Amino acid sequence: MKTLDNQQPCRIAIAQIDFALGDIPVNTQNVIQVALQAKQQGASLVVFPELTLTGYPPEDLLYRPGLYRRIETALQQLCDELKDKDIAIVIGYPHKTAQGIYNAACVIDQGKIIANYHKQHLPNYSVFDEKRYFIAGDQPCVFNHQGIPIGLTICEDLWAQGPLTATINAGAELLIVINASPFHLSKADQREQMLRARQQQEGAIPIIYAHWAASQDELVFDGGSLVMDAQGNTCQRAKFFSEQMLKVDIYNNDQTISVACEQLPPLPSEEALAYQALVAGTRGYVHKNHFKGALIGLSGGIDSALTLTIAVDALGKENVEAVMMPSRYTTQISLEDAQALAENLGVRYRTISIEPAFQAFLDSLDDAFAGLPVDVTEQNIQARCRAIILMALSNKFGKIVLTTGNKSEIAVGYATLYGDMAGGYAVLKDVYKTMVYRLAKYRNSLAAVIPQRTITRAPSAELADNQKDEDSLPAYAILDEILRLNIEADQDMEEIIAAGFSEHDVRRTLALVYRNEYKRQQAAPGVRITERAFGKDRRYPLTTQYSRAFKESLFAAKYHQK
């Protein structure tokens, strides 16, 4: 590889792309193709994200011996096919050694692995459990490319103190950090602030931050790869939630490494990033699991309206179908608004009444229920009738059912197990009700598709006469903040009450949260957009006496499990 002179910049390409988890041969071919494309665009080095060859997170695939045979084959193929192409790559992969498995990155140049780095800080919190699989490295890595000493680290190493200092002490004048950092609200801003803080604390050298733009099950990786100069200015930034080749020109002037800065727009709004995350997560799950399309039970309410709109944006209107399933309690307003939304989005729309099935169940249970009052049981039968219809259509046409419940409802169990919770993917699983409204308004600011009445009318499950959500729950503005403090901030009853919430609202909310854990552990996976989602983030026991005080509260008996 030629040495850089003072006039000629070194072009490094950040390959912000998506990969198929576990499909190492396909991922290897994609790496080769992208590397050759980068070469054609003047790059001499291409940087790929963390664990590129396997995808992230590979989880218990890392226990399979065959995985490492495929990794060895892939690395040899990369060496062979790029040997004479005058292009080097930095690539992440799991490195199995006699000591254990490392989360590793290597540099391949001229047909050889010229450097190897082992991640030093293994995250073991939130959605991460890397200590289950990997052992930690303890050595810095610096390699030379066109006369530039480049340090190499992996993701969490920059969130912790130490690795950057060690890398600079080893001679690095430019840092490459490869990442697989799951999205949550405010993550993009946190990421850039963290990089600046790390430079200020440990050493002012330019940083190239390469990140995934991908989705995997519940996790979404938001892209936003970036370049930061030694002064902490963000010089370049890739698109969010979109594959992109970001080309970075590095200058070596009088032994000083620098990068050119561009005028960058501000980071997108919280609503914009959240909406894009939901679209990306839905698209990735449906496509990577090879469904022919998606089915949504459309009620005329805001949750199903937002779910349908996200599905259309993710999959295309031709691949999405809406099904209205009215009962004796469905209002004319709901029918009108559901049809209007379907027409605005241009999706196929059909109506299948649940009334015959509902009445058949009531007739079948008439003797068993004799003398007992009507209660939540009859409401749940309606929801389960709808689930049977949707799953029948799913089986017949090969389309996935997208559930429409939001995080507020799932938190307190305001959803029917095997009813409206039945489906393959829960688009709004980590979206509080108040955020549902914000996202609906945001999407309508781009193009007004969700009927305004859907946004402004009081939410209702429409499973009984004159039913309103807030007949059974605190106002959503209050409920969501109580839930956030409990679920994401781990605050208990006393702390939340001390924050200014009524004891009545806190007690009944927490009673419902703890009592409905069993439902959530049977729920479909869904897109994670907060720092504590129901799924990988939350691992609570089903049987516990921790919540006994809430269950025994005078409110608990009033709110029956659905």
Buried (B, 14 or more C-beta within 10 A) or exposed (E): BEEBEEEEBBBBBBBBBBBBBBBBEEBBBBBBEBBBBBBEEEBBBBBBBBBBBBBBBBBEBBEEEEBBEBBEEBBEBBBEBBEEEEBBBBBBBBBBEEEEBBBBBBBBBBBEBBBBBBBBBBBEEBBBBBEEBBBBBEEBBBBBBBBBBBBBBBBBBBBEEEBBBBBBEEEBBBBBBBBBBBBBBBBBEBBBEEBBBBBEEBBEBBBBBBBBBBBBBBBBBBBBBBBBBBEBEBBBBBBBBBBBBBBBBBBBEEEEBBBEBEEEEEBBEBBBBBBBBBBBBBBBBBBBEEBEBBBBBBBBBBBBBBBBBBBBBBBEBEBBBBBBBBBEBBBEBBBBBBBBBBEBBEBBBEEBBBBEBBEEBEEEBEEEBEEEEEEBEBBBBBBBBBBBBBBEBBEEEEBBBBBBBBBBBBBBBBBBBBBBBBBBBBBBBBBBBBBBBBBBEBBBEEEEBBBEEBBEBEBBBBBBEEBEBEEBBBEBEBBBBBBBBBBBEEBBBEBBBEEEBEEEBBBBBBBBBBBBBEBBBEBBBBBBBBBBBBBBBBEEEEEEEEBEBBBEBEBBEEBEEB
